[in-house]
Amino acid sequence: MSLKDDVDKAVADTFSANWTTVQRASAVDAVPDPDKMGYSEGVVVPCTYLYADMANSSGLQTTSPQDTVAKIMRVFLNVSVRVIRSLDGHVRSFDGDRVMGIFSGPVKEDRAVKAAMRINYAVRQLIQPAAKTRFGSLAKSGWELQHACGIATGETLMARAGVRGNDDMISIGVAPNLAAKLSDIRDWPRATFIGSGTYKALTDSGKLSEGRNMWVGPIDLQMGSGTYSYYKSGYWWSF
């Protein structure tokens, strides 16, 4: 079979397949495992997305040896994954120096915000000081590890895409797109950016610190043909 025949068959099979969609209630274990999903089924779940994105990795690559770059990127992703999982988040995707976590179930917005603020604590108080001490190229260049976490909440369709052996879970909805867009914002030392839906769902635990609002906003963000409101914070959550 030629490549064209192979592609034509994939298009025909995908478009003609009988699609099954399942609606799940919001629960900690509601986020599907892509390895257990078929290619013609989707799961709709109310959830909160968190994207943790390392900033200015290209600047790091121009000033540091490759192994130093690899170690810093690896530890950022490693720590982010550990923090997300510690709060019952599900890690479902990596994209270079960015990781995506999904939270579902009770106080999902609070847990996602706490994860973002714990990542902020880890970056500023643990990883950056250790990296600056360990790697001379950082002290010489002045490069500093910075990041941004974007968070958004909404009902999302999750499906499995790709070919067998080379596939991943895709998310269709405003929440994953908005969370990804928010993680692109650079406003250091503010590192956590949340959509208005997430903000409105927060309890005082995720909104206040010693009685003071941790968030600045609302601020308008253009995405596609729509305008969305978000809030930003520079707070961290120690552990």
C-alpha positions as CSV (number, residue, x, y, z in Angstrom):
1,M,0.0,0.0,0.0
2,S,1.4,3.4,-1.0
3,L,1.5,6.3,1.4
4,K,-1.4,8.0,-0.4
5,D,-3.5,4.9,-0.1
6,D,-2.6,4.6,3.5
7,V,-3.6,8.3,4.2
8,D,-6.8,8.0,2.1
9,K,-7.8,4.9,4.2
10,A,-7.0,6.7,7.5
11,V,-9.2,9.7,6.4
12,A,-12.1,7.5,5.3
13,D,-11.9,5.2,8.4
14,T,-11.7,8.1,10.8
15,F,-14.5,10.1,9.2
16,S,-16.9,7.2,8.8
17,A,-16.3,5.6,12.3
18,N,-19.2,5.4,14.7
19,W,-18.2,7.7,17.5
20,T,-19.2,7.0,21.1
21,T,-19.1,9.8,23.7
22,V,-19.4,9.2,27.4
23,Q,-20.3,11.9,29.9
24,R,-18.5,11.5,33.3
25,A,-19.3,13.3,36.5
26,S,-16.4,15.3,38.0
27,A,-14.4,12.9,40.2
28,V,-10.7,12.6,41.1
29,D,-10.5,9.4,38.9
30,A,-12.7,10.7,36.1
31,V,-9.8,11.7,33.8
32,P,-9.4,8.8,31.3
33,D,-6.2,6.8,30.7
34,P,-5.5,7.1,26.9
35,D,-4.1,3.6,26.8
36,K,-7.5,2.3,27.8
37,M,-9.5,4.3,25.3
38,G,-10.4,3.3,21.8
39,Y,-9.8,5.5,18.7
40,S,-13.6,6.1,18.2
41,E,-14.6,7.1,21.6
42,G,-14.5,10.3,23.7
43,V,-15.0,11.2,27.3
44,V,-16.5,14.5,28.4
45,V,-15.4,15.6,31.9
46,P,-15.7,18.9,33.8
47,C,-12.1,19.6,34.8
48,T,-9.4,22.1,35.4
49,Y,-6.3,22.2,33.2
50,L,-2.9,23.4,34.3
51,Y,0.0,24.0,31.9
52,A,3.4,24.6,33.5
53,D,5.8,26.2,31.0
54,M,9.5,27.0,31.5
55,A,10.4,30.4,30.3
56,N,13.2,31.5,28.0
57,S,14.7,28.0,27.4
58,S,16.1,29.4,24.2
59,G,18.1,31.9,26.2
60,L,19.4,29.1,28.3
61,Q,20.5,27.2,25.3
62,T,22.6,30.1,24.0
63,T,24.5,30.5,27.2
64,S,25.0,27.0,28.7
65,P,26.3,23.6,27.6
66,Q,23.7,21.1,26.3
67,D,23.9,18.8,29.3
68,T,23.2,21.8,31.6
69,V,20.2,22.7,29.5
70,A,19.0,19.1,29.6
71,K,19.4,18.9,33.4
72,I,17.5,22.1,34.1
73,M,14.7,21.3,31.7
74,R,14.5,17.8,33.2
75,V,14.3,18.9,36.8
76,F,11.7,21.5,36.0
77,L,9.4,18.9,34.4
78,N,10.2,16.3,37.0
79,V,9.3,18.6,39.9
80,S,6.2,19.9,38.1
81,V,5.0,16.3,37.6
82,R,5.6,15.4,41.2
83,V,3.7,18.5,42.5
84,I,0.7,17.9,40.1
85,R,0.5,14.3,41.2
86,S,0.8,15.1,44.9
87,L,-2.6,17.0,44.6
88,D,-4.3,14.2,42.6
89,G,-3.7,15.8,39.3
90,H,-3.3,13.6,36.2
91,V,-0.3,14.3,33.9
92,R,-1.4,13.7,30.3
93,S,1.0,15.5,27.9
94,F,4.5,17.0,27.5
95,D,5.4,19.5,24.9
96,G,9.1,20.4,25.0
97,D,9.6,22.3,28.3
98,R,5.9,22.3,29.1
99,V,3.7,19.8,31.0
100,M,0.0,19.6,31.1
101,G,-1.9,18.4,34.2
102,I,-5.7,17.8,34.6
103,F,-7.6,18.0,37.8
104,S,-11.1,16.7,38.3
105,G,-13.3,16.1,41.3
106,P,-13.8,18.1,44.5
107,V,-12.1,21.5,44.8
108,K,-10.3,20.8,41.6
109,E,-9.7,24.6,41.1
110,D,-8.1,24.9,44.5
111,R,-5.9,21.9,43.9
112,A,-4.7,23.2,40.6
113,V,-3.9,26.6,42.0
114,K,-2.1,25.1,44.9
115,A,-0.1,23.0,42.5
116,A,0.9,26.1,40.5
117,M,1.9,27.9,43.6
118,R,3.9,25.0,44.8
119,I,5.7,24.8,41.4
120,N,6.4,28.6,41.9
121,Y,7.9,27.9,45.3
122,A,10.0,25.0,44.0
123,V,11.3,27.1,41.1
124,R,12.2,30.2,43.1
125,Q,13.3,28.7,46.4
126,L,14.7,25.3,45.5
127,I,15.6,24.8,41.8
128,Q,17.0,28.2,40.9
129,P,19.3,28.5,43.9
130,A,20.6,25.0,43.5
131,A,21.1,25.5,39.7
132,K,23.0,28.8,40.2
133,T,25.3,27.1,42.7
134,R,25.8,24.1,40.5
135,F,26.3,25.5,37.1
136,G,28.8,28.3,36.5
137,S,27.3,29.2,33.1
138,L,24.2,30.5,34.9
139,A,26.1,32.7,37.3
140,K,28.2,34.0,34.3
141,S,25.3,34.7,32.0
142,G,22.8,35.9,34.6
143,W,20.1,33.5,33.2
144,E,17.4,32.8,35.8
145,L,14.9,30.0,35.8
146,Q,11.4,31.5,35.4
147,H,8.2,29.9,34.4
148,A,4.4,30.5,34.1
149,C,1.5,28.3,35.0
150,G,-1.8,28.7,33.1
151,I,-5.0,27.3,34.6
152,A,-8.6,27.2,33.2
153,T,-11.7,25.2,34.0
154,G,-14.5,23.9,31.8
155,E,-16.2,20.8,30.3
156,T,-13.8,19.1,27.9
157,L,-14.0,16.3,25.4
158,M,-11.0,14.0,25.7
159,A,-10.1,11.5,22.9
160,R,-7.2,9.3,21.8
161,A,-5.4,10.4,18.6
162,G,-2.5,9.2,16.5
163,V,-1.7,5.7,15.4
164,R,-1.2,2.6,17.5
165,G,2.1,2.8,19.3
166,N,2.4,6.6,18.6
167,D,-0.6,8.3,20.1
168,D,-1.6,10.7,22.8
169,M,-4.7,12.1,24.4
170,I,-6.2,15.2,22.9
171,S,-8.5,17.7,24.7
172,I,-11.2,19.6,22.9
173,G,-12.7,22.7,24.7
174,V,-12.0,26.2,25.8
175,A,-10.3,25.2,29.0
176,P,-7.2,23.5,27.6
177,N,-6.7,26.1,25.0
178,L,-7.1,29.0,27.5
179,A,-4.8,27.3,30.0
180,A,-2.1,26.9,27.3
181,K,-2.5,30.5,26.2
182,L,-2.3,31.8,29.8
183,S,1.0,29.8,30.3
184,D,2.5,31.8,27.5
185,I,2.2,35.1,29.5
186,R,5.4,36.5,30.8
187,D,4.9,38.9,33.8
188,W,7.6,37.8,36.2
189,P,7.5,37.6,39.2
190,R,3.9,36.8,38.7
191,A,3.8,33.2,37.6
192,T,0.3,31.9,38.0
193,F,-2.5,33.0,35.6
194,I,-6.1,31.6,35.9
195,G,-9.2,32.0,33.9
196,S,-12.2,33.8,35.4
197,G,-14.1,30.5,35.7
198,T,-11.4,29.1,37.9
199,Y,-11.2,32.2,40.0
200,K,-14.9,32.2,40.7
201,A,-14.8,28.6,41.8
202,L,-12.0,29.1,44.3
203,T,-12.6,28.8,48.0
204,D,-10.9,31.2,50.4
205,S,-8.0,28.7,50.6
206,G,-7.1,29.3,47.0
207,K,-8.1,33.0,46.9
208,L,-6.8,34.6,50.2
209,S,-3.6,34.7,52.1
210,E,-3.9,36.0,55.7
211,G,-7.2,37.6,54.6
212,R,-5.7,39.4,51.6
213,N,-6.7,38.5,48.0
214,M,-3.7,36.9,46.3
215,W,-5.0,37.8,42.8
216,V,-4.9,40.8,40.5
217,G,-7.7,41.1,37.9
218,P,-9.8,40.7,36.0
219,I,-7.7,41.3,32.9
220,D,-8.8,40.8,29.3
221,L,-7.1,38.3,27.0
222,Q,-7.8,37.9,23.3
223,M,-7.9,34.3,22.1
224,G,-9.2,33.5,18.7
225,S,-12.3,35.5,18.1
226,G,-13.2,35.8,21.8
227,T,-12.1,37.8,24.8
228,Y,-11.5,36.0,28.1
229,S,-10.9,37.4,31.5
230,Y,-8.0,36.1,33.7
231,Y,-6.4,36.8,37.1
232,K,-2.7,36.7,38.0
233,S,-0.6,36.1,41.1
234,G,3.0,36.1,42.3
235,Y,2.3,34.1,45.5
236,W,3.9,30.8,46.2
237,W,2.9,27.9,48.4
238,S,5.7,26.3,50.4
239,F,6.0,22.6,51.2
